[in-house]
Amino acid sequence: MDALRIPDRLASHLPGRLGERGDRSVVSMVRLQGVIASSAGPVPRAVINATTMEKTLERAFAPDGLAAVALLVNSPGGSPTQSALVADRIRGLAAEHEVPVLAFCEDVAASGGYWLACAADEIYAHPTSLVGSIGVITQSFGLDGLIERFGIERRLYTAGESKSRLDPFLPEKSEDVEWLHGLQDQLHTMFKDWVVSRRGDRLRGAKLQGDLFTGEVWTGARALELGLIDGLGTARGVLTERFPDAELVPVEGRKPLLARLGLAGSPAAGADLLLGFAEAARVRAAWARYGL
C-alpha cells in the first residue's frame, strides 16, 4: 500500500534483510513535543532544543539490536537555530549508527516542527495532522503609545546606531522593518533549501514547489499529495507493520529539576510561574496559530 511504500535507500534496514547486518530487534521512539526554543525559561513547559535533546537522542541511537529510530513530532515551531541544531544531531547519529529514521507528525508539525520532521528519512502523518508552514515569523509589541499615555519617558543609551533596532518602547522605523525582512528572507531561503535537500523529487513538481514555501499549513492528507510526507498512519501502526519482530521502546528525557525534587507546587515554583507569564503567553500564541 502507498502509505507503507519503502524507499530503495532504506531497503537494507528492513526485517527481511536484517540477517546481512545482524539481528535487530529494537525501535527507539523519541518524542519531540513543544515549542522549539533555546531556553525553557522559568515556566516548566515542554521545550525542544539541542541541550534538552542531546542525551535523549544519544540514548535513542545506543541500543544493541537497533532497527530504527522513530520521531514523534508535535511542535508549532520556534527557533530556527535550535531546529537546525537538533535536526543536524539526528542526521549525524543516523549516519553514525547506520539506521533509518522515521518521523510521525501528531497534532502539528509546523515551521520548525516540520524542519525537525525533515531530519527523518521518511515522514508520516495522520490525515488530520497539520503539516508545513515553511516560512519565518517574528512577533513583537509596540508599546511606545502606551508609555506616552502614562507619561513614561523611555531613556536608552547605545554605542552603535543599530543597537536599538525594533525596540518595542520606541516608534517603529521603516529602515528597521526593512532590515528585519532581509533577515527573514535569508532564514526562509535556508529553510527551503533544507526541505528540498531532504525531500528531493518527492515534492510534487517544480510549479508546486513555489506554493509549498508560502508559510501555508496543510492537513496530513493534503501534505501527502504535495509530497511533504510519505504516507498516512500512526507510529504504532506503521512501525508494527514495518518491524513486526521489533520491540517499540520509548526513550524519554529527564524531568525538570523541580519535578524530580517534588517541588513543582512549592512557593518558589509559584514565584517562577509569575515571572514566566510573558513566556507562557508566547508559547500559548505559538500553539494557538494552529487552533491548539
Buried (B, 14 or more C-beta within 10 A) or exposed (E): EEBBEEEEEBEEBBBEEBEEEEEBBBBBBBBBBBBBBBEBBBBBBBBBBBBBBBEBBEBBBEBEEBBBBBBBBBBBBBBBBBBBBBBEBBBEBBEEBEBBBBBBBBBBBBBBBBBBBBBBBBBBBBEEBBBBBBBBEEEEEEBBEEBEEEEEEEEEEEEEEEEBBBBEBBEEEEEBEEBBEEEBEEBBEBBBEBBBEBBEEBBBEEEEBEEBBEBEBBBBBBBBEBBBBBBBBBBEBBBEEBBEEBEBBEBEBEEBEBEEEEEBEEEEBEEBEEEBEEBBEBBEEBBEBBEE
